[in-house]
Amino acid sequence: MAKQQVARVTCPACGQPFQTPVRQIFDVSQDPNARQRVLNGVTNVAHCPHCGTRGAMSMPFLYHDPEKELALVYMPMEAGGDREQREQAIGRLTRRVMDQLPSEQRKAYLLQPDVMLTMDNLVKRILKEEGVTDEMLQAQEEKAQLLQRMVEAASDDALEAMIEANDDKIDEVFFYMLTHNLEIAQAADQEAAAQQLRLVRDKLLELSSEGQAIQSRNELINALREEPNRDKLLELLMEAEDKETRELLVTAGRPMLDYLFFQGLTSNIDAVSDPEEKERLKALRKEILDTRDRLDEEAHAVFEARAALLRDMLTADDAKEMARRHLNEIDEPFLSVLSANLETAHKQNDQHALEALRDVWNAVMSLMEEAMPPELRLINRLMGADEEEIDRLLEESRNLVTERMAQFVEETEAQAREEDDTETAEQMARVAEKMRGMLARDMLA
């Protein structure tokens, strides 16, 4: 993975100088999350430790996808410099990528990267290489403009009229776009924008066809969580009106889809006298069986792939570097496979296997912590810290101690108490008290 550098910047809000990490190489082969970060516009975001202002910097970088032989340089005009200086900067970025590659992978396309002056053009080019057509981009742009108009609606009546007039355009993609914008606003501490997006979301869930379908789907899933038994699952599957909802129910209730479940479904079929209803239930039984078998096959394939990855990591010279290259595969199935192997090695008292598996576990945990936002990384470290260590960690990360962070810690404490996790609750209470003290002192300073 390309190493981070440090840039010295001046906050446009408070005028205070500070240092912030920056990335100038986004290589998809080294970092599977690089593509999504660039597409999401979360590259080189500076966070002022003095006033808390966040914002994207106009920092040139090179995007590299060797599988598609794609090299793109983002070189905004705001970066300054004359033509010769800009060409030299592009040359330095290209050389850095070339230096990281084995000789057989140093191809001609890297010597002439396409230069993008705006993030919008960069994103469009990446999406085009991913098979997204101009028509698809246009449809997405129209959805983005519609969402913006909804956010800026002058009144509830205007927003409701807009939803009614555009019901056919409000689909799953539209809700994904809304959720993504909400996450960005929350991450940037833009509470006013986040509040307006939440208002739009609530209205969409209430009034749009897609929102009502999502609400109905969630109600059925929640009903199963409240009564996780075969009879309830069968009742909900018979009630569900669309295939997507039934698939979600089958996924959530997979452990209950056993002989007794299908015996109950068959009994319902036999008890029905209406021919149409009987055929509907028979079709439902076949659909449930087909969906269950497909999900099982997919799950089996995933676990086989994760087991193969674990075997490769156990023989790799650098397990952490291999995990980094396969970051998108370090998921719950992988951790389940790793945990099962650790348990087996422990039961068999195989010290050699235990040591190797623990090395992989430590490498993965270290990598996962690196990928965490700074706030969550700090919380993770505070969880097991003693009184003195809490003071030290909070002082070292003073720029992260904000009102929002303190509220998050208090919410974590409340949730732990609800779950009867007294140890975590007491630890979070200690952390929250110290954070509140730091915030109070900052206000008086």
Buried (B, 14 or more C-beta within 10 A) or exposed (E): BBEEEEBEBEBEEEEEEBEBEBBBBBBBBBBBBBBEBBBEBBBBBBBBBEEBBEBEBBBBBBBBBBEEEBBBBBBBEEBEEEEEEBEEBBEEBBEBBBEBBEEEEEEEEBEEBEBBBEBEBBBBBBBBBEEBEEEEBEEBEEBEEBBEEBBEBEEEEEBBEBBEEBBEBBBEBBBEBBEEBBBBBBBBBBEEBBEBBBBBBEBBBEBBEBBEBBEBBEEBBEBBEEEEEBEBBBBBBBEBEEEEBBBBBBEBBBEBBEEEBBEBBEEBBEEBEEEEEBEBBBEBBEBBBEBBEEBEEEEEEBBEBBBEBBEEBBEBEEBBBBBBBBBEBBEEBBBEBBEEBBEEBEEEEEEEBBEBBEBBBEBBEEBBEEEEEEBEBBBEBBEEBEEEEBEEBBEEBEEBBBEEBBEBBBEBBEEBBEEEBEEBBEBBBBBBEBBBEBBEEEEEE
